[in-house]
Amino acid sequence: MTHLEEPCSILSSIVSQFPSQAGAESLVNIFFSVGQANYYILHEPWFWPKLSEIYHKNSFIHTDYQFIGLALMTFAIASQYTGNRSNNRTIVPGMKYFQDAQRLLPQILAEPCLESVQTCLMMASYLLPIRGAGPSYIYIRLAMQMAVAQGLHKANSGHEISSAVREIHSRVFWSTYINERRITGDLGYKGVIQISEIECPPPQKCSELDEGKTSQIDRFIAFRELSLLFDEALQLRKYGNTSVDFRNACSRLRGWNRSLHSNVQRLVNWSLRANADLQIHYHLCWTYLGRVDLIRIIQDYLNNRRAGLHMENDEPNGPSVTLATLCVDSAYKIINLINLLLQEHQLAKFSHTDFHSCSSATTIILLDSIIHPSSEGGLKVATGMQALRFMAAENSKALKSLKYIEGLVQEINEVLAYLYGRTTPSEYHAIHSPDQSSRGSPLGADAQHQVPVQLDAYYDSDQSQEMTLVDNSKCTVGGPNPENSIFSTIDAILDTWALDISSYSGLNF
């Protein structure tokens, strides 16, 4: 906005470029069904009449900057979940709506209120899958500071409000807090407020707000509980994985999954996308808690190989192995869920959860294959790569993850060829990882079968994409040692993941 532009003229110009009423309604439906699946940012019955008012006025003499900002961000986030776009990474879905909301920020922030918090929270959520945590931090910090300034974190804000409005305040605050922990955790920053300073009660069902739509509030209540349980476990994980407190925190995390209400577990029809998202977040918790243990086990294995020590009958055990196994098992389950979303045409190209969980799970399975190569692992890697390619067609951030994993595939193939050299091109080996049946089985199934691994091409993610695979006939045991290269790669990954544990200050999934 230039100093020559009047706020009212800007507002009128922006509203004149709104989508048609039918188009707007379609986007709003998408937002409320998947855009805030595990959060509670906007109260839907309040939103619809105000949106309708815009389209039914003959002339626009509206000065509700707050609501127009919310409408724009609703359109922007919903646009990230629509699928009718061309393969053009220069066109970012919803960006025009986001930029229009930016133009209104001076007016939105001039008189901070609940809608100001909601708008900035939505701006942070929109930017996360496109620009990453850094730019998102600006907006989530604004949202959290305004929420605290208004006393949303307190048991009583000091205003005479109904129990329903107080519940909305609580839900918006917790949505903001969880998102802030997610973004600050990625950056290693401290949050505006600590959990010990929060007085407002947890979200709860309210007949006045949730009539006929209990699944969303059930998911939000569950997601908040998951977020706090994971935060507690990861904070305790800093001090090692053998303490009683850490084991108890892990037990509570498992208990969360067992106690989920049935309506947030079903992976069918209208609930598929939202409930799968909740399950992906649960399995991401275990990948974070166990990935450093997995890396260290791999390092020990390769160190022993380097020293000429083959300890097949002396398998490592203890808490580290348990956590590493949970990490890998969860990675398999994440890929199952991602594949289900892909097959049902519900995988989002601009969802931070989708591409982050997919790339993390694929990386974990690849690394685990160094000590536990299996055909099921190869299939999961191929599935993960297929999903990343789908997302990378339009999302440059997903493209970076894809290229990194493609490079990792090359290195892992070389290590596998070196470690498990073969004598003839047609030789097959049946190699299986622990608990393979649960990792490789379809959702809801318990497949108990073994498939041999062909060592000529361990992880052929998609030959049509011109990925060069290792010719194992030229990689014999005792030849050029690729372990030196993979050691450097693994050390770099461990440094990053260990840093997450030691300096962690919030949720990062």
Salt bridges, closest charged atoms under 4 A:
GLU5 OE2 - ARG103 NH2 3.60
GLU44 OE1 - LYS213 NZ 2.73
GLU53 OE2 - LYS57 NZ 3.51
GLU53 OE2 - HIS62 NE2 4.00
ASP64 OD2 - LYS50 NZ 3.38
ASP100 OD2 - LYS96 NZ 2.89
ASP100 OD1 - ARG103 NH1 3.52
GLU167 OE2 - ARG171 NE 2.80
ASP210 OD2 - ARG171 NH2 2.80
ASP218 OD1 - LYS205 NZ 3.10
ASP231 OD2 - ARG181 NH2 2.54
GLU232 OE2 - ARG252 NH2 2.65
ASP277 OD1 - ARG273 NH2 3.86
ASP277 OD2 - HIS281 ND1 3.37
ASP293 OD2 - ARG237 NH2 2.72
ASP329 OD1 - ARG439 NE 2.24
ASP354 OD2 - ARG273 NH1 2.67
ASP368 OD1 - HIS372 ND1 3.17
ASP368 OD2 - ARG439 NH1 3.42
GLU376 OE2 - HIS449 NE2 3.56
GLU394 OE1 - ARG85 NE 3.15
GLU394 OE2 - LYS349 NZ 3.03
GLU406 OE2 - ARG389 NH2 2.91
GLU427 OE2 - HIS429 NE2 2.85
ASP456 OD1 - ARG422 NH2 2.73
ASP500 OD2 - ARG291 NH2 2.32
